[in-house]
Amino acid sequence: MNTFSNEEFDFSFLEEGFTARDVLEQKINEVSLSDDKDAFYVADLGDIVKKHVRWFKALPRVTPFYAVKCNDSKAIVKTLSILGAGFDCASKTEIQLVQSIGVPPERIIYANPCKQVSQIKYAANSGVEKMTFDSEVELMKVARNHPNAKLVLRIATNDSEAVCQLSAKFGATLETCRILLELAKELNVNIIGVCFHVGKKCTDPQTFVNAISDARYVFDMGAELGFNMRLLDIGGAFPGTEDMKLKFEEVTSVINPALDKYFPVDSGVQIIAEPGRYYAASAFTLAVNIIAKKVVVAKQTGSDGDSFCDKTIMYYVNDGVYGSFNCILHQHAHVKPVVQKVLRACARSQRWTAQRRCESSLRKAAQAQ
């Protein structure tokens, strides 16, 4: 296993027979011998490459624009940049990050329907022209501050089957779309396409079909008003791990026929998407240190009236919901802990191995900070 580093992160080129899990265990062994036991990530960039190949096999007509907000690690951004992906940026900071590694502005979409004026101006000065909107206020802000903008109208979807619904915040209804397109015509703003998002962790692939159909309706509406719309952005919500209720190929199997029906190849429409977790979820592994343990004993009464003590052990780790676990609060994520060598060392004690197994839970020590 050969290793080198640069100023942002360490790389390991794995020889045949080695895996990212081997790197993780090696790093755990190293930090267990020191006082510095901070939480750290190990990223399998090879997994990202495999995901990219899988993407184009399943969605040959759709160019991925990686959602930087999902994971802004320079390692993943650089890898996807080399692979030719585009980038969905939601802020000035994300645009700066992507452009700092040489990504040209035409491979960036500023996909935030609610932008502050200073960041619209920054995008204009940086050459980033593609950006989304869904309201009259946003349309007028862009018209005043970015005359060369190429706007993409975000439409609302029926995301009732998604775990995390977004259309309550973002997206214009079909009725509102005509009003926005007419105003854009008056303001001489260039509308180049339509985008949508079916909600995070969507559980019904038919939602994509309905949204693509609605997008076609808005395209036709725009054509009536004289807009030459040539971009369709089908958003995110693509599963990134195999334990999801809805599998990646189940989603793509309904998207492709819908695209062929409503936006055939000869339509000249470019199709992009904004996958985030699809790339990052399975590639990153977080290692945390158990920094404290507390035994909680609760007195219980059985069905026969006898009393007994039920014991639970709480383990406290050095990361939390204000750090790497914020996805629990904001993304409805489920964390699956795997015990590594740090705990196996405890098993050397006869007293430890003699104890019966107890109910246990992880507590994020950072939660109290």
Solvent accessible surface area in square Angstrom, and as a share of the most:
residue,aa,sasa,rsa
1,M,54,0.24
2,N,97,0.50
3,T,86,0.50
4,F,93,0.39
5,S,72,0.46
6,N,61,0.31
7,E,161,0.72
8,E,74,0.33
9,F,40,0.17
10,D,108,0.56
11,F,48,0.20
12,S,42,0.27
13,F,127,0.53
14,L,68,0.34
15,E,86,0.38
16,E,179,0.80
17,G,71,0.68
18,F,90,0.37
19,T,73,0.42
20,A,26,0.20
21,R,114,0.42
22,D,52,0.27
23,V,29,0.17
24,L,10,0.05
25,E,41,0.18
26,Q,80,0.35
27,K,79,0.33
28,I,9,0.05
29,N,61,0.31
30,E,89,0.40
31,V,29,0.17
32,S,50,0.32
33,L,161,0.80
34,S,48,0.31
35,D,148,0.77
36,D,92,0.48
37,K,65,0.27
38,D,103,0.53
39,A,31,0.24
40,F,37,0.16
41,Y,111,0.42
42,V,21,0.12
43,A,35,0.27
44,D,53,0.28
45,L,40,0.20
46,G,38,0.36
47,D,31,0.16
48,I,0,0.00
49,V,57,0.33
50,K,149,0.63
51,K,15,0.07
52,H,13,0.06
53,V,99,0.57
54,R,65,0.24
55,W,0,0.00
56,F,78,0.32
57,K,176,0.75
58,A,17,0.13
59,L,0,0.00
60,P,88,0.55
61,R,62,0.22
62,V,1,0.00
63,T,44,0.25
64,P,0,0.00
65,F,8,0.03
66,Y,0,0.00
67,A,9,0.07
68,V,0,0.00
69,K,115,0.49
70,C,49,0.29
71,N,35,0.18
72,D,86,0.45
73,S,32,0.21
74,K,55,0.23
75,A,10,0.08
76,I,0,0.00
77,V,0,0.00
78,K,67,0.28
79,T,18,0.11
80,L,0,0.00
81,S,19,0.12
82,I,151,0.77
83,L,60,0.30
84,G,43,0.42
85,A,1,0.01
86,G,1,0.01
87,F,0,0.00
88,D,1,0.00
89,C,0,0.00
90,A,20,0.16
91,S,33,0.21
92,K,72,0.31
93,T,95,0.55
94,E,23,0.10
95,I,0,0.00
96,Q,77,0.34
97,L,29,0.15
98,V,0,0.00
99,Q,48,0.21
100,S,75,0.48
101,I,39,0.20
102,G,60,0.58
103,V,5,0.03
104,P,43,0.27
105,P,42,0.26
106,E,115,0.52
107,R,63,0.23
108,I,0,0.00
109,I,0,0.00
110,Y,2,0.01
111,A,12,0.10
112,N,36,0.19
113,P,4,0.03
114,C,81,0.49
115,K,5,0.02
116,Q,110,0.49
117,V,57,0.33
118,S,65,0.42
119,Q,38,0.17
120,I,0,0.00
121,K,98,0.42
122,Y,55,0.21
123,A,0,0.00
124,A,33,0.25
125,N,134,0.69
126,S,28,0.18
127,G,33,0.32
128,V,0,0.00
129,E,56,0.25
130,K,29,0.12
131,M,0,0.00
132,T,2,0.01
133,F,0,0.00
134,D,19,0.10
135,S,41,0.27
136,E,82,0.37
137,V,106,0.61
138,E,6,0.03
139,L,0,0.00
140,M,80,0.36
141,K,34,0.15
142,V,0,0.00
143,A,28,0.22
144,R,160,0.58
145,N,29,0.15
146,H,6,0.03
147,P,114,0.72
148,N,104,0.53
149,A,4,0.03
150,K,79,0.33
151,L,0,0.00
152,V,0,0.00
153,L,0,0.00
154,R,28,0.10
155,I,2,0.01
156,A,28,0.22
157,T,15,0.09
158,N,107,0.55
159,D,11,0.06
160,S,67,0.43
161,E,87,0.39
162,A,8,0.06
163,V,76,0.44
164,C,21,0.13
165,Q,94,0.42
166,L,18,0.09
167,S,27,0.18
168,A,104,0.80
169,K,137,0.58
170,F,46,0.19
171,G,19,0.18
172,A,5,0.04
173,T,70,0.41
174,L,54,0.27
175,E,139,0.62
176,T,46,0.27
177,C,0,0.00
178,R,89,0.32
179,I,93,0.47
180,L,0,0.00
181,L,0,0.00
182,E,73,0.33
183,L,33,0.16
184,A,0,0.00
185,K,100,0.42
186,E,139,0.63
187,L,63,0.31
188,N,138,0.71
189,V,16,0.09
190,N,72,0.37
191,I,0,0.00
192,I,24,0.12
193,G,0,0.00
194,V,0,0.00
195,C,5,0.03
196,F,3,0.01
197,H,26,0.12
198,V,0,0.00
199,G,0,0.00
200,K,40,0.17
201,K,43,0.18
202,C,7,0.04
203,T,41,0.24
204,D,49,0.25
205,P,29,0.18
206,Q,87,0.38
207,T,7,0.04
208,F,1,0.00
209,V,30,0.17
210,N,73,0.38
211,A,2,0.02
212,I,0,0.00
213,S,37,0.24
214,D,43,0.22
215,A,0,0.00
216,R,61,0.22
217,Y,122,0.46
218,V,0,0.00
219,F,8,0.03
220,D,66,0.34
221,M,6,0.03
222,G,0,0.00
223,A,65,0.51
224,E,125,0.56
225,L,42,0.21
226,G,55,0.53
227,F,21,0.09
228,N,103,0.53
229,M,6,0.03
230,R,119,0.43
231,L,5,0.02
232,L,0,0.00
233,D,0,0.00
234,I,0,0.00
235,G,1,0.01
236,G,2,0.02
237,A,22,0.17
238,F,8,0.03
239,P,15,0.09
240,G,7,0.07
241,T,42,0.24
242,E,107,0.48
243,D,88,0.45
244,M,52,0.23
245,K,169,0.72
246,L,14,0.07
247,K,74,0.31
248,F,5,0.02
249,E,80,0.36
250,E,80,0.36
251,V,0,0.00
252,T,5,0.03
253,S,68,0.44
254,V,42,0.24
255,I,0,0.00
256,N,42,0.22
257,P,77,0.49
258,A,5,0.04
259,L,0,0.00
260,D,78,0.40
261,K,144,0.61
262,Y,48,0.18
263,F,0,0.00
264,P,51,0.32
265,V,115,0.66
266,D,131,0.68
267,S,31,0.20
268,G,51,0.49
269,V,15,0.09
270,Q,92,0.41
271,I,5,0.02
272,I,0,0.00
273,A,0,0.00
274,E,22,0.10
275,P,1,0.00
276,G,10,0.10
277,R,81,0.30
278,Y,0,0.00
279,Y,0,0.00
280,A,8,0.06
281,A,45,0.35
282,S,52,0.34
283,A,3,0.03
284,F,36,0.15
285,T,64,0.37
286,L,49,0.24
287,A,13,0.10
288,V,48,0.28
289,N,25,0.13
290,I,48,0.24
291,I,92,0.47
292,A,50,0.39
293,K,95,0.40
294,K,100,0.42
295,V,73,0.42
296,V,59,0.34
297,V,86,0.49
298,A,43,0.33
299,K,156,0.66
300,Q,74,0.33
301,T,98,0.57
302,G,24,0.23
303,S,132,0.85
304,D,108,0.56
305,G,51,0.49
306,D,92,0.48
307,S,67,0.43
308,F,108,0.45
309,C,83,0.50
310,D,55,0.28
311,K,56,0.24
312,T,40,0.23
313,I,17,0.09
314,M,26,0.12
315,Y,25,0.10
316,Y,53,0.20
317,V,2,0.01
318,N,43,0.22
319,D,18,0.09
320,G,0,0.00
321,V,15,0.09
322,Y,157,0.60
323,G,31,0.30
324,S,34,0.22
325,F,16,0.07
326,N,65,0.33
327,C,39,0.24
328,I,55,0.28
329,L,105,0.52
330,H,116,0.52
331,Q,38,0.17
332,H,88,0.39
333,A,27,0.21
334,H,158,0.71
335,V,59,0.34
336,K,140,0.59
337,P,88,0.55
338,V,106,0.61
339,V,89,0.51
340,Q,23,0.10
341,K,73,0.31
342,V,59,0.34
343,L,31,0.15
344,R,119,0.44
345,A,41,0.32
346,C,55,0.33
347,A,42,0.33
348,R,199,0.73
349,S,51,0.33
350,Q,157,0.70
351,R,176,0.64
352,W,70,0.24
353,T,84,0.49
354,A,86,0.66
355,Q,75,0.34
356,R,156,0.57
357,R,232,0.85
358,C,31,0.18
359,E,123,0.55
360,S,65,0.42
361,S,37,0.24
362,L,52,0.26
363,R,111,0.40
364,K,40,0.17
365,A,29,0.22
366,A,14,0.11
367,Q,102,0.45
368,A,100,0.77
369,Q,181,0.80
